[in-house]
Amino acid sequence: MKNIFLILISVFLLTACGEECYNAPLPVVFEIVNSNNENLISNGNLGNYYIEEENKGKIELTKTSDNKIVLENVGAYNGTKNYTFYSAVRVFNFSIESSEFKGGCNGFQINKLSFTGIAIDVTDENGYYKITLQ
């Protein structure tokens, strides 16, 4: 019985990262706050907001229960793409640089996010980006 179990585990490990294996890039998450560290979605000041990919149109966004914004389906490419965040409070630009990686499974990884805009401050909060609009 123990030998059968070991064989099954070995087969699973050998096939788990076969040609069908794909790792999507980690999600990009934003929290938008004001200079008093108040979340602008939860206090209603941000109003309508959306993000456009350069020359492609709007991208899908998801709002989390703690009022953060998750950018859907970004980073699965080689190179750099430019995006613009639009809201009633502020407009700013950012770019995402991604690359393909090969290791047990194929996939993509986000290498760098760069932000530009007037009166914004961005900090990497270990899992999401806190964007302070001043």
QUIMODA-V208179 format. One record per backbone hydrogen bond with DSSP energy under -1.0 kcal/mol. NH is the residue of the N-H (numbers start at 1). CO is the residue of the C=O. E is the energy in kcal/mol with one decimal. If there is no record, write none. Layout:
nh-><NH | NH>
co-><CO | CO>
e-><E | E>
//
This chain:
nh-><5 | 6 | 7 | 8 | 9 | 10 | 11 | 12 | 13 | 14 | 15 | 16 | 18 | 21 | 23 | 30 | 31 | 33 | 34 | 37 | 40 | 43 | 46 | 50 | 52 | 53 | 54 | 56 | 57 | 59 | 62 | 64 | 67 | 69 | 70 | 71 | 72 | 77 | 79 | 81 | 83 | 84 | 85 | 86 | 88 | 92 | 93 | 94 | 95 | 96 | 97 | 98 | 99 | 101 | 107 | 108 | 109 | 111 | 112 | 114 | 116 | 121 | 123 | 125 | 129 | 130 | 131 | 132 | 133 | 134>
co-><1 | 2 | 3 | 4 | 5 | 6 | 7 | 8 | 9 | 10 | 11 | 12 | 15 | 18 | 106 | 69 | 129 | 131 | 38 | 34 | 32 | 39 | 40 | 86 | 84 | 57 | 82 | 53 | 53 | 51 | 70 | 68 | 64 | 30 | 62 | 28 | 60 | 75 | 98 | 96 | 94 | 52 | 92 | 50 | 46 | 85 | 116 | 83 | 114 | 81 | 112 | 79 | 109 | 107 | 101 | 23 | 99 | 97 | 97 | 95 | 93 | 132 | 130 | 128 | 29 | 123 | 31 | 121 | 33 | 119>
e-><-2.1 | -2.2 | -2.3 | -2.6 | -2.2 | -2.2 | -2.5 | -2.4 | -2.6 | -2.1 | -1.8 | -1.8 | -1.3 | -1.7 | -2.4 | -2.9 | -2.6 | -2.7 | -1.6 | -2.2 | -2.6 | -1.8 | -2.5 | -2.0 | -2.4 | -2.9 | -3.2 | -2.5 | -1.7 | -2.5 | -2.0 | -2.5 | -1.8 | -3.2 | -3.1 | -2.8 | -2.6 | -1.3 | -2.6 | -2.1 | -3.2 | -2.2 | -3.2 | -3.1 | -1.3 | -1.7 | -2.4 | -2.3 | -2.4 | -2.4 | -2.9 | -3.0 | -2.3 | -2.2 | -1.3 | -1.5 | -2.6 | -2.8 | -1.7 | -2.1 | -3.1 | -1.8 | -2.2 | -3.0 | -3.3 | -2.6 | -3.3 | -3.4 | -2.9 | -2.5>
//
